[in-house]
């Protein structure tokens, strides 16, 4: 199963779950009992927050994919040639060494979305997912400003 299909299946299952949960919230509100009404409102709010978070992640993935496609068409994607361990994970020392190059590029051209995209892939290779996502958000922001 491809990643897109897996995400679609998970999103559909979540939407169905949120719908069922929302229906339970409506039923609780309909009882007229004050405690049930408060609980019903809370049950309605939780799926809305979840739907918003799922929507944000899907938008992030779509924008990241669009940037990757654009960078690939221009030949600017970083080559995935880092040595790997038998488990398939990238060798940490090699990832750290490659990271320095991409970090220097980002410092030299902070307004170029391409360097932020490559820095994001370097962070990801080094195992720092939080900074990888932050760098990708920066790349997306810079690309939308152009």
N, CA, C and O atoms as a GROMACS GRO file, in nm:
protein
  584
    1UNK      N    1   0.085  -0.118   0.000
    1UNK     CA    2   0.000   0.000   0.000
    1UNK      C    3   0.089   0.124   0.000
    1UNK      O    4   0.184   0.132   0.078
    2UNK      N    5   0.059   0.218  -0.086
    2UNK     CA    6   0.138   0.340  -0.092
    2UNK      C    7   0.105   0.429   0.027
    2UNK      O    8   0.003   0.413   0.094
    3UNK      N    9   0.194   0.523   0.052
    3UNK     CA   10   0.175   0.614   0.165
    3UNK      C   11   0.048   0.698   0.147
    3UNK      O   12  -0.024   0.722   0.244
    4UNK      N   13   0.022   0.741   0.024
    4UNK     CA   14  -0.097   0.822   0.000
    4UNK      C   15  -0.224   0.743   0.030
    4UNK      O   16  -0.319   0.796   0.089
    5UNK      N   17  -0.226   0.620  -0.011
    5UNK     CA   18  -0.344   0.537   0.016
    5UNK      C   19  -0.362   0.512   0.164
    5UNK      O   20  -0.474   0.514   0.215
    6UNK      N   21  -0.252   0.487   0.233
    6UNK     CA   22  -0.258   0.465   0.378
    6UNK      C   23  -0.311   0.589   0.448
    6UNK      O   24  -0.395   0.579   0.537
    7UNK      N   25  -0.264   0.704   0.408
    7UNK     CA   26  -0.312   0.829   0.468
    7UNK      C   27  -0.460   0.848   0.437
    7UNK      O   28  -0.536   0.891   0.524
    8UNK      N   29  -0.501   0.818   0.315
    8UNK     CA   30  -0.642   0.832   0.278
    8UNK      C   31  -0.730   0.740   0.363
    8UNK      O   32  -0.835   0.781   0.411
    9UNK      N   33  -0.686   0.616   0.381
    9UNK     CA   34  -0.764   0.521   0.461
    9UNK      C   35  -0.773   0.569   0.606
    9UNK      O   36  -0.880   0.566   0.666
   10UNK      N   37  -0.661   0.612   0.661
   10UNK     CA   38  -0.660   0.659   0.800
   10UNK      C   39  -0.749   0.782   0.814
   10UNK      O   40  -0.824   0.794   0.912
   11UNK      N   41  -0.742   0.875   0.718
   11UNK     CA   42  -0.826   0.995   0.724
   11UNK      C   43  -0.974   0.959   0.716
   11UNK      O   44  -1.055   1.017   0.788
   12UNK      N   45  -1.009   0.866   0.630
   12UNK     CA   46  -1.150   0.825   0.617
   12UNK      C   47  -1.198   0.759   0.746
   12UNK      O   48  -1.309   0.786   0.792
   13UNK      N   49  -1.116   0.673   0.804
   13UNK     CA   50  -1.153   0.608   0.930
   13UNK      C   51  -1.169   0.712   1.040
   13UNK      O   52  -1.262   0.705   1.120
   14UNK      N   53  -1.077   0.810   1.043
   14UNK     CA   54  -1.087   0.913   1.146
   14UNK      C   55  -1.213   0.998   1.128
   14UNK      O   56  -1.280   1.030   1.226
   15UNK      N   57  -1.246   1.032   1.004
   15UNK     CA   58  -1.366   1.112   0.979
   15UNK      C   59  -1.490   1.035   1.022
   15UNK      O   60  -1.582   1.092   1.080
   16UNK      N   61  -1.494   0.905   0.993
   16UNK     CA   62  -1.608   0.823   1.036
   16UNK      C   63  -1.615   0.819   1.189
   16UNK      O   64  -1.723   0.830   1.246
   17UNK      N   65  -1.500   0.802   1.253
   17UNK     CA   66  -1.496   0.800   1.399
   17UNK      C   67  -1.542   0.934   1.456
   17UNK      O   68  -1.619   0.938   1.552
   18UNK      N   69  -1.494   1.044   1.397
   18UNK     CA   70  -1.533   1.177   1.445
   18UNK      C   71  -1.683   1.198   1.426
   18UNK      O   72  -1.748   1.259   1.510
   19UNK      N   73  -1.737   1.148   1.314
   19UNK     CA   74  -1.881   1.158   1.291
   19UNK      C   75  -1.961   1.084   1.396
   19UNK      O   76  -2.060   1.136   1.449
   20UNK      N   77  -1.919   0.962   1.425
   20UNK     CA   78  -1.989   0.884   1.528
   20UNK      C   79  -1.977   0.950   1.666
   20UNK      O   80  -2.074   0.955   1.742
   21UNK      N   81  -1.860   0.999   1.696
   21UNK     CA   82  -1.839   1.066   1.824
   21UNK      C   83  -1.923   1.193   1.831
   21UNK      O   84  -1.983   1.224   1.934
   22UNK      N   85  -1.928   1.267   1.720
   22UNK     CA   86  -2.010   1.387   1.715
   22UNK      C   87  -2.157   1.357   1.735
   22UNK      O   88  -2.228   1.431   1.804
   23UNK      N   89  -2.204   1.247   1.675
   23UNK     CA   90  -2.343   1.207   1.691
   23UNK      C   91  -2.374   1.176   1.838
   23UNK      O   92  -2.480   1.211   1.889
   24UNK      N   93  -2.279   1.112   1.906
   24UNK     CA   94  -2.298   1.083   2.050
   24UNK      C   95  -2.307   1.214   2.128
   24UNK      O   96  -2.385   1.226   2.223
   25UNK      N   97  -2.226   1.313   2.088
   25UNK     CA   98  -2.232   1.443   2.154
   25UNK      C   99  -2.368   1.508   2.137
   25UNK      O  100  -2.422   1.565   2.231
   26UNK      N  101  -2.424   1.499   2.017
   26UNK     CA  102  -2.557   1.554   1.991
   26UNK      C  103  -2.662   1.483   2.077
   26UNK      O  104  -2.750   1.546   2.134
   27UNK      N  105  -2.651   1.351   2.085
   27UNK     CA  106  -2.745   1.276   2.167
   27UNK      C  107  -2.735   1.316   2.314
   27UNK      O  108  -2.836   1.328   2.383
   28UNK      N  109  -2.612   1.338   2.362
   28UNK     CA  110  -2.595   1.380   2.502
   28UNK      C  111  -2.656   1.517   2.524
   28UNK      O  112  -2.722   1.540   2.626
   29UNK      N  113  -2.636   1.609   2.432
   29UNK     CA  114  -2.694   1.743   2.446
   29UNK      C  115  -2.846   1.734   2.445
   29UNK      O  116  -2.913   1.808   2.518
   30UNK      N  117  -2.900   1.644   2.364
   30UNK     CA  118  -3.045   1.629   2.352
   30UNK      C  119  -3.115   1.577   2.477
   30UNK      O  120  -3.237   1.586   2.487
   31UNK      N  121  -3.040   1.523   2.571
   31UNK     CA  122  -3.104   1.470   2.692
   31UNK      C  123  -3.159   1.580   2.782
   31UNK      O  124  -3.256   1.559   2.855
   32UNK      N  125  -3.099   1.698   2.776
   32UNK     CA  126  -3.145   1.809   2.859
   32UNK      C  127  -3.082   1.813   2.996
   32UNK      O  128  -3.095   1.913   3.067
   33UNK      N  129  -3.014   1.709   3.036
   33UNK     CA  130  -2.945   1.706   3.165
   33UNK      C  131  -2.823   1.796   3.156
   33UNK      O  132  -2.744   1.783   3.062
   34UNK      N  133  -2.803   1.890   3.254
   34UNK     CA  134  -2.691   1.984   3.246
   34UNK      C  135  -2.553   1.916   3.236
   34UNK      O  136  -2.467   1.961   3.160
   35UNK      N  137  -2.534   1.811   3.312
   35UNK     CA  138  -2.405   1.741   3.307
   35UNK      C  139  -2.387   1.675   3.170
   35UNK      O  140  -2.278   1.680   3.113
   36UNK      N  141  -2.492   1.615   3.118
   36UNK     CA  142  -2.484   1.551   2.987
   36UNK      C  143  -2.461   1.655   2.877
   36UNK      O  144  -2.391   1.628   2.779
   37UNK      N  145  -2.520   1.774   2.892
   37UNK     CA  146  -2.499   1.880   2.793
   37UNK      C  147  -2.354   1.923   2.791
   37UNK      O  148  -2.294   1.937   2.684
   38UNK      N  149  -2.296   1.945   2.908
   38UNK     CA  150  -2.154   1.984   2.914
   38UNK      C  151  -2.067   1.874   2.854
   38UNK      O  152  -1.975   1.903   2.778
   39UNK      N  153  -2.096   1.751   2.887
   39UNK     CA  154  -2.020   1.638   2.833
   39UNK      C  155  -2.041   1.629   2.681
   39UNK      O  156  -1.947   1.602   2.607
   40UNK      N  157  -2.164   1.652   2.636
   40UNK     CA  158  -2.192   1.648   2.493
   40UNK      C  159  -2.118   1.755   2.416
   40UNK      O  160  -2.068   1.730   2.306
   41UNK      N  161  -2.109   1.875   2.472
   41UNK     CA  162  -2.033   1.982   2.407
   41UNK      C  163  -1.885   1.944   2.400
   41UNK      O  164  -1.821   1.965   2.297
   42UNK      N  165  -1.832   1.889   2.509
   42UNK     CA  166  -1.692   1.845   2.508
   42UNK      C  167  -1.670   1.736   2.404
   42UNK      O  168  -1.568   1.736   2.335
   43UNK      N  169  -1.764   1.645   2.392
   43UNK     CA  170  -1.752   1.537   2.294
   43UNK      C  171  -1.758   1.593   2.152
   43UNK      O  172  -1.699   1.535   2.061
   44UNK      N  173  -1.829   1.703   2.131
   44UNK     CA  174  -1.833   1.767   1.999
   44UNK      C  175  -1.704   1.843   1.968
   44UNK      O  176  -1.659   1.847   1.853
   45UNK      N  177  -1.645   1.903   2.069
   45UNK     CA  178  -1.524   1.984   2.048
   45UNK      C  179  -1.403   1.895   2.016
   45UNK      O  180  -1.322   1.932   1.931
   46UNK      N  181  -1.391   1.784   2.081
   46UNK     CA  182  -1.274   1.697   2.061
   46UNK      C  183  -1.260   1.652   1.916
   46UNK      O  184  -1.150   1.661   1.862
   47UNK      N  185  -1.364   1.603   1.850
   47UNK     CA  186  -1.348   1.565   1.709
   47UNK      C  187  -1.316   1.685   1.619
   47UNK      O  188  -1.245   1.670   1.520
   48UNK      N  189  -1.368   1.803   1.654
   48UNK     CA  190  -1.337   1.922   1.573
   48UNK      C  191  -1.188   1.956   1.581
   48UNK      O  192  -1.126   1.991   1.481
   49UNK      N  193  -1.133   1.946   1.700
   49UNK     CA  194  -0.989   1.970   1.716
   49UNK      C  195  -0.911   1.864   1.638
   49UNK      O  196  -0.814   1.896   1.569
   50UNK      N  197  -0.954   1.740   1.649
   50UNK     CA  198  -0.888   1.632   1.576
   50UNK      C  199  -0.896   1.652   1.426
   50UNK      O  200  -0.797   1.633   1.355
   51UNK      N  201  -1.013   1.691   1.375
   51UNK     CA  202  -1.029   1.716   1.231
   51UNK      C  203  -0.937   1.829   1.185
   51UNK      O  204  -0.876   1.821   1.079
   52UNK      N  205  -0.927   1.934   1.266
   52UNK     CA  206  -0.838   2.045   1.232
   52UNK      C  207  -0.692   1.997   1.224
   52UNK      O  208  -0.620   2.032   1.132
   53UNK      N  209  -0.651   1.917   1.321
   53UNK     CA  210  -0.513   1.868   1.323
   53UNK      C  211  -0.484   1.776   1.205
   53UNK      O  212  -0.377   1.782   1.145
   54UNK      N  213  -0.579   1.690   1.170
   54UNK     CA  214  -0.563   1.603   1.054
   54UNK      C  215  -0.554   1.686   0.927
   54UNK      O  216  -0.470   1.660   0.842
   55UNK      N  217  -0.641   1.786   0.914
   55UNK     CA  218  -0.639   1.874   0.798
   55UNK      C  219  -0.505   1.945   0.785
   55UNK      O  220  -0.449   1.954   0.675
   56UNK      N  221  -0.451   1.995   0.898
   56UNK     CA  222  -0.320   2.063   0.896
   56UNK      C  223  -0.210   1.970   0.849
   56UNK      O  224  -0.124   2.010   0.770
   57UNK      N  225  -0.210   1.848   0.897
   57UNK     CA  226  -0.107   1.752   0.858
   57UNK      C  227  -0.118   1.716   0.710
   57UNK      O  228  -0.017   1.701   0.641
   58UNK      N  229  -0.240   1.700   0.661
   58UNK     CA  230  -0.259   1.669   0.520
   58UNK      C  231  -0.212   1.786   0.432
   58UNK      O  232  -0.153   1.765   0.327
   59UNK      N  233  -0.239   1.909   0.476
   59UNK     CA  234  -0.193   2.027   0.402
   59UNK      C  235  -0.040   2.033   0.402
   59UNK      O  236   0.022   2.063   0.300
   60UNK      N  237   0.020   2.004   0.516
   60UNK     CA  238   0.166   2.004   0.526
   60UNK      C  239   0.225   1.901   0.429
   60UNK      O  240   0.321   1.930   0.358
   61UNK      N  241   0.167   1.783   0.428
   61UNK     CA  242   0.215   1.678   0.337
   61UNK      C  243   0.199   1.715   0.191
   61UNK      O  244   0.288   1.690   0.110
   62UNK      N  245   0.085   1.775   0.158
   62UNK     CA  246   0.059   1.816   0.019
   62UNK      C  247   0.157   1.924  -0.025
   62UNK      O  248   0.211   1.917  -0.136
   63UNK      N  249   0.180   2.022   0.060
   63UNK     CA  250   0.274   2.130   0.026
   63UNK      C  251   0.417   2.079   0.017
   63UNK      O  252   0.492   2.120  -0.071
   64UNK      N  253   0.454   1.989   0.107
   64UNK     CA  254   0.588   1.930   0.103
   64UNK      C  255   0.608   1.853  -0.026
   64UNK      O  256   0.713   1.863  -0.090
   65UNK      N  257   0.507   1.776  -0.064
   65UNK     CA  258   0.516   1.699  -0.188
   65UNK      C  259   0.528   1.791  -0.310
   65UNK      O  260   0.603   1.761  -0.403
   66UNK      N  261   0.455   1.901  -0.309
   66UNK     CA  262   0.462   1.996  -0.420
   66UNK      C  263   0.602   2.058  -0.430
   66UNK      O  264   0.655   2.074  -0.539
   67UNK      N  265   0.660   2.092  -0.316
   67UNK     CA  266   0.795   2.148  -0.317
   67UNK      C  267   0.896   2.044  -0.365
   67UNK      O  268   0.986   2.076  -0.443
   68UNK      N  269   0.880   1.921  -0.321
   68UNK     CA  270   0.972   1.815  -0.364
   68UNK      C  271   0.963   1.793  -0.514
   68UNK      O  272   1.065   1.774  -0.581
   69UNK      N  273   0.842   1.796  -0.565
   69UNK     CA  274   0.823   1.778  -0.709
   69UNK      C  275   0.889   1.892  -0.787
   69UNK      O  276   0.956   1.869  -0.888
   70UNK      N  277   0.868   2.014  -0.740
   70UNK     CA  278   0.927   2.130  -0.807
   70UNK      C  279   1.080   2.127  -0.800
   70UNK      O  280   1.148   2.158  -0.898
   71UNK      N  281   1.132   2.089  -0.686
   71UNK     CA  282   1.278   2.082  -0.671
   71UNK      C  283   1.336   1.969  -0.755
   71UNK      O  284   1.445   1.983  -0.810
   72UNK      N  285   1.264   1.858  -0.766
   72UNK     CA  286   1.311   1.746  -0.848
   72UNK      C  287   1.314   1.785  -0.996
   72UNK      O  288   1.406   1.747  -1.068
   73UNK      N  289   1.213   1.860  -1.040
   73UNK     CA  290   1.208   1.902  -1.180
   73UNK      C  291   1.323   1.993  -1.216
   73UNK      O  292   1.370   1.994  -1.330
   74UNK      N  293   1.369   2.072  -1.118
   74UNK     CA  294   1.481   2.163  -1.146
   74UNK      C  295   1.617   2.097  -1.116
   74UNK      O  296   1.721   2.160  -1.135
   75UNK      N  297   1.614   1.972  -1.070
   75UNK     CA  298   1.739   1.900  -1.041
   75UNK      C  299   1.803   1.942  -0.911
   75UNK      O  300   1.924   1.923  -0.893
   76UNK      N  301   1.726   1.999  -0.819
   76UNK     CA  302   1.782   2.049  -0.694
   76UNK      C  303   1.764   1.961  -0.573
   76UNK      O  304   1.803   1.999  -0.462
   77UNK      N  305   1.705   1.843  -0.591
   77UNK     CA  306   1.689   1.754  -0.477
   77UNK      C  307   1.825   1.699  -0.433
   77UNK      O  308   1.908   1.666  -0.517
   78UNK      N  309   1.847   1.689  -0.302
   78UNK     CA  310   1.973   1.628  -0.257
   78UNK      C  311   1.975   1.480  -0.291
   78UNK      O  312   1.872   1.412  -0.285
   79UNK      N  313   2.091   1.431  -0.326
   79UNK     CA  314   2.107   1.290  -0.361
   79UNK      C  315   2.114   1.208  -0.233
   79UNK      O  316   2.186   1.243  -0.139
   80UNK      N  317   2.039   1.100  -0.229
   80UNK     CA  318   2.037   1.012  -0.112
   80UNK      C  319   2.145   0.907  -0.128
   80UNK      O  320   2.118   0.793  -0.165
   81UNK      N  321   2.269   0.948  -0.101
   81UNK     CA  322   2.382   0.856  -0.118
   81UNK      C  323   2.457   0.832   0.013
   81UNK      O  324   2.572   0.786   0.013
   82UNK      N  325   2.393   0.863   0.125
   82UNK     CA  326   2.458   0.844   0.254
   82UNK      C  327   2.467   0.694   0.286
   82UNK      O  328   2.374   0.619   0.257
   83UNK      N  329   2.578   0.652   0.345
   83UNK     CA  330   2.591   0.510   0.381
   83UNK      C  331   2.487   0.470   0.486
   83UNK      O  332   2.449   0.549   0.572
   84UNK      N  333   2.445   0.346   0.476
   84UNK     CA  334   2.342   0.295   0.567
   84UNK      C  335   2.394   0.176   0.646
   84UNK      O  336   2.484   0.103   0.603
   85UNK      N  337   2.336   0.160   0.762
   85UNK     CA  338   2.368   0.044   0.845
   85UNK      C  339   2.290  -0.076   0.792
   85UNK      O  340   2.200  -0.059   0.710
   86UNK      N  341   2.323  -0.195   0.836
   86UNK     CA  342   2.250  -0.314   0.789
   86UNK      C  343   2.100  -0.306   0.813
   86UNK      O  344   2.022  -0.370   0.742
   87UNK      N  345   2.059  -0.229   0.912
   87UNK     CA  346   1.916  -0.214   0.941
   87UNK      C  347   1.845  -0.124   0.840
   87UNK      O  348   1.722  -0.121   0.835
   88UNK      N  349   1.923  -0.051   0.759
   88UNK     CA  350   1.866   0.040   0.661
   88UNK      C  351   1.867   0.185   0.707
   88UNK      O  352   1.840   0.276   0.629
   89UNK      N  353   1.900   0.207   0.833
   89UNK     CA  354   1.909   0.344   0.885
   89UNK      C  355   2.035   0.411   0.835
   89UNK      O  356   2.138   0.346   0.814
   90UNK      N  357   2.026   0.541   0.816
   90UNK     CA  358   2.142   0.617   0.769
   90UNK      C  359   2.245   0.625   0.881
   90UNK      O  360   2.211   0.643   0.997
   91UNK      N  361   2.373   0.611   0.842
   91UNK     CA  362   2.483   0.622   0.937
   91UNK      C  363   2.483   0.763   0.996
   91UNK      O  364   2.490   0.861   0.922
   92UNK      N  365   2.476   0.772   1.126
   92UNK     CA  366   2.462   0.902   1.195
   92UNK      C  367   2.580   0.994   1.169
   92UNK      O  368   2.560   1.114   1.148
   93UNK      N  369   2.701   0.943   1.169
   93UNK     CA  370   2.819   1.027   1.147
   93UNK      C  371   2.817   1.087   1.006
   93UNK      O  372   2.851   1.204   0.987
   94UNK      N  373   2.779   1.007   0.908
   94UNK     CA  374   2.772   1.056   0.770
   94UNK      C  375   2.661   1.160   0.756
   94UNK      O  376   2.678   1.259   0.684
   95UNK      N  377   2.549   1.139   0.823
   95UNK     CA  378   2.439   1.235   0.818
   95UNK      C  379   2.480   1.367   0.882
   95UNK      O  380   2.447   1.474   0.831
   96UNK      N  381   2.552   1.359   0.993
   96UNK     CA  382   2.598   1.481   1.059
   96UNK      C  383   2.697   1.558   0.972
   96UNK      O  384   2.694   1.681   0.968
   97UNK      N  385   2.784   1.486   0.902
   97UNK     CA  386   2.881   1.551   0.814
   97UNK      C  387   2.811   1.620   0.696
   97UNK      O  388   2.847   1.731   0.659
   98UNK      N  389   2.711   1.554   0.639
   98UNK     CA  390   2.637   1.613   0.527
   98UNK      C  391   2.551   1.729   0.575
   98UNK      O  392   2.527   1.824   0.500
   99UNK      N  393   2.506   1.723   0.699
   99UNK     CA  394   2.420   1.827   0.755
   99UNK      C  395   2.490   1.963   0.752
   99UNK      O  396   2.427   2.064   0.722
  100UNK      N  397   2.619   1.965   0.784
  100UNK     CA  398   2.694   2.090   0.790
  100UNK      C  399   2.686   2.167   0.659
  100UNK      O  400   2.670   2.289   0.659
  101UNK      N  401   2.697   2.096   0.549
  101UNK     CA  402   2.690   2.159   0.416
  101UNK      C  403   2.556   2.229   0.396
  101UNK      O  404   2.552   2.344   0.352
  102UNK      N  405   2.447   2.161   0.428
  102UNK     CA  406   2.314   2.217   0.408
  102UNK      C  407   2.285   2.331   0.506
  102UNK      O  408   2.214   2.426   0.472
  103UNK      N  409   2.341   2.322   0.626
  103UNK     CA  410   2.323   2.429   0.723
  103UNK      C  411   2.394   2.556   0.675
  103UNK      O  412   2.340   2.666   0.687
  104UNK      N  413   2.515   2.541   0.621
  104UNK     CA  414   2.587   2.657   0.568
  104UNK      C  415   2.513   2.720   0.450
  104UNK      O  416   2.511   2.842   0.436
  105UNK      N  417   2.452   2.636   0.364
  105UNK     CA  418   2.374   2.689   0.252
  105UNK      C  419   2.256   2.771   0.303
  105UNK      O  420   2.227   2.878   0.249
  106UNK      N  421   2.188   2.722   0.406
  106UNK     CA  422   2.072   2.793   0.461
  106UNK      C  423   2.114   2.925   0.526
  106UNK      O  424   2.041   3.024   0.518
  107UNK      N  425   2.229   2.926   0.589
  107UNK     CA  426   2.278   3.050   0.651
  107UNK      C  427   2.318   3.151   0.544
  107UNK      O  428   2.302   3.272   0.564
  108UNK      N  429   2.371   3.103   0.431
  108UNK     CA  430   2.415   3.191   0.323
  108UNK      C  431   2.297   3.250   0.245
  108UNK      O  432   2.306   3.363   0.196
  109UNK      N  433   2.189   3.176   0.232
  109UNK     CA  434   2.073   3.222   0.155
  109UNK      C  435   1.944   3.194   0.233
  109UNK      O  436   1.867   3.106   0.196
  110UNK      N  437   1.920   3.269   0.340
  110UNK     CA  438   1.806   3.238   0.428
  110UNK      C  439   1.668   3.260   0.365
  110UNK      O  440   1.569   3.212   0.420
  111UNK      N  441   1.660   3.330   0.253
  111UNK     CA  442   1.530   3.353   0.189
  111UNK      C  443   1.498   3.255   0.078
  111UNK      O  444   1.392   3.264   0.016
  112UNK      N  445   1.590   3.162   0.050
  112UNK     CA  446   1.570   3.065  -0.058
  112UNK      C  447   1.504   2.939  -0.003
  112UNK      O  448   1.562   2.870   0.081
  113UNK      N  449   1.385   2.909  -0.049
  113UNK     CA  450   1.311   2.794   0.002
  113UNK      C  451   1.384   2.664  -0.028
  113UNK      O  452   1.371   2.567   0.046
  114UNK      N  453   1.461   2.661  -0.138
  114UNK     CA  454   1.530   2.538  -0.177
  114UNK      C  455   1.632   2.494  -0.072
  114UNK      O  456   1.643   2.375  -0.043
  115UNK      N  457   1.706   2.588  -0.016
  115UNK     CA  458   1.806   2.552   0.085
  115UNK      C  459   1.738   2.504   0.213
  115UNK      O  460   1.790   2.417   0.283
  116UNK      N  461   1.622   2.561   0.245
  116UNK     CA  462   1.548   2.517   0.363
  116UNK      C  463   1.492   2.377   0.343
  116UNK      O  464   1.488   2.297   0.437
  117UNK      N  465   1.450   2.347   0.221
  117UNK     CA  466   1.401   2.212   0.190
  117UNK      C  467   1.515   2.112   0.208
  117UNK      O  468   1.498   2.008   0.272
  118UNK      N  469   1.632   2.144   0.151
  118UNK     CA  470   1.747   2.052   0.164
  118UNK      C  471   1.793   2.040   0.309
  118UNK      O  472   1.832   1.932   0.353
  119UNK      N  473   1.787   2.151   0.384
  119UNK     CA  474   1.822   2.145   0.526
  119UNK      C  475   1.725   2.054   0.600
  119UNK      O  476   1.765   1.980   0.690
  120UNK      N  477   1.599   2.060   0.563
  120UNK     CA  478   1.500   1.973   0.625
  120UNK      C  479   1.533   1.826   0.602
  120UNK      O  480   1.523   1.744   0.694
  121UNK      N  481   1.573   1.792   0.479
  121UNK     CA  482   1.609   1.653   0.452
  121UNK      C  483   1.733   1.612   0.530
  121UNK      O  484   1.746   1.496   0.571
  122UNK      N  485   1.824   1.707   0.550
  122UNK     CA  486   1.945   1.677   0.628
  122UNK      C  487   1.910   1.653   0.774
  122UNK      O  488   1.962   1.560   0.837
  123UNK      N  489   1.822   1.736   0.828
  123UNK     CA  490   1.776   1.714   0.966
  123UNK      C  491   1.710   1.577   0.979
  123UNK      O  492   1.734   1.503   1.074
  124UNK      N  493   1.627   1.544   0.882
  124UNK     CA  494   1.557   1.416   0.884
  124UNK      C  495   1.657   1.300   0.880
  124UNK      O  496   1.642   1.202   0.952
  125UNK      N  497   1.759   1.312   0.794
  125UNK     CA  498   1.860   1.207   0.785
  125UNK      C  499   1.938   1.193   0.915
  125UNK      O  500   1.980   1.084   0.952
  126UNK      N  501   1.956   1.307   0.984
  126UNK     CA  502   2.029   1.304   1.112
  126UNK      C  503   1.940   1.257   1.227
  126UNK      O  504   1.988   1.241   1.340
  127UNK      N  505   1.811   1.236   1.199
  127UNK     CA  506   1.721   1.184   1.302
  127UNK      C  507   1.651   1.290   1.384
  127UNK      O  508   1.587   1.257   1.484
  128UNK      N  509   1.661   1.417   1.344
  128UNK     CA  510   1.598   1.525   1.419
  128UNK      C  511   1.469   1.566   1.348
  128UNK      O  512   1.468   1.661   1.270
  129UNK      N  513   1.362   1.494   1.375
  129UNK     CA  514   1.235   1.516   1.304
  129UNK      C  515   1.172   1.650   1.338
  129UNK      O  516   1.110   1.713   1.252
  130UNK      N  517   1.187   1.695   1.463
  130UNK     CA  518   1.126   1.822   1.502
  130UNK      C  519   1.186   1.937   1.420
  130UNK      O  520   1.112   2.019   1.367
  131UNK      N  521   1.317   1.942   1.411
  131UNK     CA  522   1.381   2.048   1.332
  131UNK      C  523   1.359   2.029   1.183
  131UNK      O  524   1.354   2.126   1.108
  132UNK      N  525   1.347   1.904   1.140
  132UNK     CA  526   1.319   1.878   0.998
  132UNK      C  527   1.184   1.937   0.960
  132UNK      O  528   1.172   2.001   0.855
  133UNK      N  529   1.085   1.918   1.043
  133UNK     CA  530   0.953   1.974   1.015
  133UNK      C  531   0.955   2.126   1.022
  133UNK      O  532   0.892   2.192   0.940
  134UNK      N  533   1.026   2.181   1.119
  134UNK     CA  534   1.036   2.328   1.130
  134UNK      C  535   1.104   2.386   1.006
  134UNK      O  536   1.060   2.489   0.954
  135UNK      N  537   1.209   2.322   0.958
  135UNK     CA  538   1.277   2.370   0.838
  135UNK      C  539   1.187   2.357   0.716
  135UNK      O  540   1.189   2.444   0.628
  136UNK      N  541   1.109   2.251   0.710
  136UNK     CA  542   1.017   2.235   0.597
  136UNK      C  543   0.908   2.341   0.602
  136UNK      O  544   0.866   2.391   0.498
  137UNK      N  545   0.861   2.375   0.721
  137UNK     CA  546   0.762   2.483   0.732
  137UNK      C  547   0.821   2.615   0.683
  137UNK      O  548   0.754   2.694   0.618
  138UNK      N  549   0.948   2.638   0.716
  138UNK     CA  550   1.016   2.759   0.669
  138UNK      C  551   1.025   2.759   0.517
  138UNK      O  552   1.003   2.862   0.454
  139UNK      N  553   1.057   2.644   0.459
  139UNK     CA  554   1.064   2.632   0.312
  139UNK      C  555   0.928   2.661   0.250
  139UNK      O  556   0.919   2.731   0.149
  140UNK      N  557   0.823   2.609   0.310
  140UNK     CA  558   0.688   2.631   0.258
  140UNK      C  559   0.652   2.780   0.268
  140UNK      O  560   0.595   2.836   0.174
  141UNK      N  561   0.684   2.843   0.380
  141UNK     CA  562   0.655   2.986   0.396
  141UNK      C  563   0.729   3.070   0.293
  141UNK      O  564   0.670   3.158   0.232
  142UNK      N  565   0.858   3.042   0.274
  142UNK     CA  566   0.936   3.118   0.176
  142UNK      C  567   0.885   3.096   0.034
  142UNK      O  568   0.886   3.188  -0.047
  143UNK      N  569   0.841   2.974   0.004
  143UNK     CA  570   0.791   2.945  -0.132
  143UNK      C  571   0.660   3.017  -0.157
  143UNK      O  572   0.638   3.066  -0.268
  144UNK      N  573   0.573   3.024  -0.057
  144UNK     CA  574   0.445   3.092  -0.077
  144UNK      C  575   0.462   3.242  -0.086
  144UNK      O  576   0.376   3.310  -0.142
  145UNK      N  577   0.571   3.297  -0.032
  145UNK     CA  578   0.596   3.439  -0.040
  145UNK      C  579   0.652   3.481  -0.175
  145UNK      O  580   0.649   3.599  -0.210
  146UNK      N  581   0.703   3.386  -0.252
  146UNK     CA  582   0.762   3.419  -0.382
  146UNK      C  583   0.657   3.432  -0.488
  146UNK      O  584   0.689   3.460  -0.604
   0.00000   0.00000   0.00000
